[in-house]
């Protein structure tokens, strides 16, 4: 919360600002326990009811209303929404082109089995995310191309989705252009390249553990070679590698997923139409009893608009509504200063170096998990709390930056209500293998691997002097 902003007062104090989150979580758990699963669309109800319940605890109802509106209208909320819209269209273009089936066919003919392809999916996603610095963009590309291809090869859908998200988390953790990398480095006053070099060892170890996890939990245990059935595909679909490559190049050069997906969508639409793979816009005749979006007067027919652009946009509606509701709750927590209350409470258990590192980790993990966002959590913890703790215990600022970044890329990518999972569900919704959040959560191996890696390094004492020599050298020459 900005220093000049008015505090949102609650009956019961700052802790009550967490009420929307608690209601949301309780309703999700209850619904999942009763019905076994819950879709992203059904999550609207818990998210909406959470805000309604929180409203009655606010002393000033107008301030509460303004907080909800500010959260939904914030740049933090609108940036992913805009990204989802453009990425949704791009993903739909790739999906309808049949590129995934073409990739699956090639993989099958080359003897690549489902487990091997799942590992390739993780590695490809990790490379893309590291190059572009965007976890969401990686999920969009991976779920649009690699996910359906892996499913066609017989891979286990939740495992593939988890591999794609894991790749996104890997890149978000490591990429020099990632917002988390920049935030963690600047909050500690150190250089981004030095931070990236010092955290590479953590990311690599967590990545290896992720691959081992895929091997262990894949239904086939290990790669058994190509599927026995012949996968039929249109060779023209391979032309769709053109927009994929173009999108990757633009994303790497600009670091902007919106620019990349706009160019990718235009190039993809032109390529697909030229190759005869689809019509950009189609109008399908439906029964007169069905709702009509477009009526052709004088012909006695009700027609509905369909096609790639319409489907790509409409598939993102559920995730967008849910995200906006969640950002409303995030704003309520911030303006009620619940995050500050939490940080102050955790700040009391920092008498030792291990206690300090565990406290920093707990702070950023809890805040990022509650918010569903990692960069704001890093900013909230980094300069005000983590930096003084690092100086108090003589911990390298590079190590503190690595703790902030690595731990903020754990549960924020794996918990059912986080944007990463919800975003993934949106792309899987109309595929041949739709998913629910509880399907994916256990298989985001990188999140759990990184959590274990950083916990062990804290206990053992690895990394406390990360790039300390470089830092001292910089100080002497300054």
C-alpha angles and dihedrals in degrees: 000000000000116000093242095047121108114252117241107233123214133190101253097027137262096327089067089067085078091063094099090054093046092049090047093051094045092051092048093049092045093048093046091049092051101039101024096233142025130209126222090252091054088052088072090079097055090042092050095044090049091061092044092053092046090053092068092054094054116099093209111042093192091055089050091051091050091050092054092048092047090052094050092044096045123117089240089061099041098047095065090041092056091044091052093052095052094037089049092058092045091049091049091051091054092044096050092045091067093236092137091056089048092052090047091050093051091047091050092049090050092052096251110153129210095261093049090048091051089054090048087051091056094046093046091048091048092051093047092048093047091051096046102029093223124118093184093050089051091051090050093051095041097046091045097052115006100040098058091040092054092047089052088054091055099258120154105263099217090049092051092048089049090050091053093049089046090054090051091050091049092055094041087054097046110025115110090217094049115118090228092053092049094045094047093048098044093045088060096039096243134126121270097226091052091050092050093050093048095049096046091090092057093047093048093051092048089047092053090049088051092055091048089051091053091051092049099044100037108111089238092048090214134020111284098186130256125342113266096231120082112244110219116211141160109257089215089071088076088071085073089076084079095071091039092056091042091052093049092049093049092045092052094047098043103027086217117120093192093057090044096050094045090054090041092051093050094046091043094050092048092046094046094048092045090050091049093241098130148340113256093223125017133180115212124199113236134183116282090239092063122087111270126214093186125027118198102213119219094023099077092230132121112214132186126209114239137151137108103307094046093046093045092054097041093051089063096053096090095050092044094053091047092048092051091051091049092049088054089057091045090055091049090054093048096047090045086054093233089140091056091048090052094047092050091050093051091045091071096073101062106105095123136042091250091047091051094050093045090049093051089048093048092048096053095039094052096043095045091046093050093045096039085225129097107192095059089048091053091050091048094051104028112071101021101044115006097048095054091045091052092052091046093057097032093245116161112257087228088060091049090049090050092050092051095048100039096046092045088059096058120072092011086074099042113038115101097241097048120110092242093061094039090049091052091050090054092059093043094048099089098027125104088264112043116187142201125219095255089058094060104035097078093052102054087103097169092062092055094039092054090047090055094044094052093043091053093047089052094051095042094041100241119157101017089126097042107159090343091140091054091048093051091048090053091050093051094050094044 
